[in-house]
Amino acid sequence: MNNYFKYLPVSDEEKIWGLYVLNAGCTRIEPEQAYPYKNHPSHHNFTWDNGRVLNEFQLIYITKGQGSFESESAGKQEIAAGNIILLFPGERHRYKPNRETGWDEYWIGFKGGIVENLISNNFFNKEIPITNLGFNERILNSLLEIIERSKEERSGYQSLISGAVLYLLGHIHSSTKQIGFDGKEELVKMIDKARLILRANIDENISPEQVACELKLSYSYFRKVFKTYVGISPGQYLIQLKIQRAKEHLLNPEKSIKQIAYDLNFESNFYFSKIFKDKTGLTPNQYRDMQNIKMKSAKV
């Protein structure tokens, strides 16, 4: 690893994009070596005694070694290889590698309305700043790509690397959600089976209650576990599958709206149209007309 860091200028246009990268780098700290690495600007440098407060978000991925972390909201925690740390703006924190081990770190600093929206909707919080991802080649490659693009600074590079940041945040959130199901393989298999049953019976008159019965579970327990793992209730999952199938049927001009509602076992044409508009923002007829216009434009 070659030690590298770069602080990036950001244009007003790039800020409008909603997520932009302010800095990126990687550092190898050898055992007994002083930390942090020298030559950072004063607003990013810090000492263990004083800590630091940033005006940005940062992700720090530790791929080798061990260390310590402390923040106002999370307290003191041990850091191990495979941990990724999410730092929050305005939150005093400090971290360092153990002198006996040193560590390898990769980091990016970023801001923007997209990530602020994620925080305000509790996808991430200051009380849980550390996620154990283990050694994940995709995560490392994403960080390396951000670093390489930051070296080149080619036109439009900010929109490209901001997408990589969003991928990293998505991976952290996904890993956090899955932690609650670690060691619960039977529950995961049950949810997978439930999804298969629902997908296989989109065109049938099946209910989530029937799925729970087939799995020999009470519906209240099945619904709770399903929603915790998937993010939506089994009833909403089935409705979304039906809406997606309805979109496919609407591409067939020979099928009436009433026939589609009947084929998908909606209780009435009116109910189908109402649900379709609630989920897509368009009535079935409006959706069909819009797709027809797109198809005609593509042929021109």
Buried (B, 14 or more C-beta within 10 A) or exposed (E): EEEBBEBBEBEEEBBEBBBBBBBBBBBBBEEEEEBBBEEBEEEBEBEEEEBBBBEBBBBBBBBBBBBBBBBEEBEEBEBBBBBBBBBBBEBBBBBBBBBEBBBBBBBBBBBBEBBBEBBEEEBBEBEEBBBEBEEBEEBBEBBBBBBEBBEEEEEEBBEEBBBBBBBBBEBBBEBBBEEEBEEEEEBBEBBEEBBEBBEEBBEEEBBBBBBBEEBEBEBEEBBEBBBEBBEEBBBBBBBEBBBEBBBEBBEEEEBEBBEBBEBBBBEEBEEBBEBBBEBBEEBBEEBBEEBEEEEEEEEE
